[in-house]
Amino acid sequence: RGMFILDVDPYFDILGMGYRNGFEYFINQARTRTGRFAYTGALPVDRLQHLEGIVENLQSRKTEVVLVLQPLAKAFYNYLMSDPAQRNFIQDLETQMASLADRQGIEYFNFHDLRSIGQDDSHMMDGIHKDEVATIHLANILFSRSAVLARRINLDQFGALYHHVTSGAYGADKHLNGAFAAYRLSSE
């Protein structure tokens, strides 16, 4: 058992998806309501029921569930909030996830706003996927706030890794260097 944090170059910019291009790729998908952002308006009831069924199935198997909405780049999140149809979908998603967590008695964390983990857009690879710096900051926040996750990880070992990574050991910009440098955090 364990968790892996995989280091990839935080500045990659494929097909205009990244920070340098203002997350144009996914903003265009949201603007044209295509791809991952074809959904607008209210969250489809069948999707919510399916998710609730998954949660209930996991709980019936004695699996603890934690719902986490992952961060979005500030520029992308701001675009979604400026488009009425996208805003309605995102706000309904956030509301429905909180409601689901309440009904099922599970932990829920909404990190859609990247600033909630103290990071800026330069730590988003394409607007919807965070880099390793944002990942380790998010993990640190989750492990400190989630009773479920805190029981599942060796907090001392994670704390040492977190300190090592964020102390500047990898350079002033605090980025892990070297593609595919993986760290295993033992939960044993």
Secondary structure as GFF3:
##gff-version 3
##sequence-region A 1 188
A	DSSP	beta_strand	2	6	.	.	.	ID=ss1
A	DSSP	three_ten_helix	19	21	.	.	.	ID=ss2
A	DSSP	alpha_helix	24	32	.	.	.	ID=ss3
A	DSSP	three_ten_helix	35	37	.	.	.	ID=ss4
A	DSSP	alpha_helix	45	60	.	.	.	ID=ss5
A	DSSP	beta_strand	66	69	.	.	.	ID=ss6
A	DSSP	alpha_helix	74	82	.	.	.	ID=ss7
A	DSSP	alpha_helix	84	104	.	.	.	ID=ss8
A	DSSP	beta_strand	107	110	.	.	.	ID=ss9
A	DSSP	three_ten_helix	114	117	.	.	.	ID=ss10
A	DSSP	three_ten_helix	121	123	.	.	.	ID=ss11
A	DSSP	alpha_helix	132	145	.	.	.	ID=ss12
A	DSSP	alpha_helix	147	150	.	.	.	ID=ss13
A	DSSP	alpha_helix	155	166	.	.	.	ID=ss14
A	DSSP	beta_strand	182	186	.	.	.	ID=ss15
###
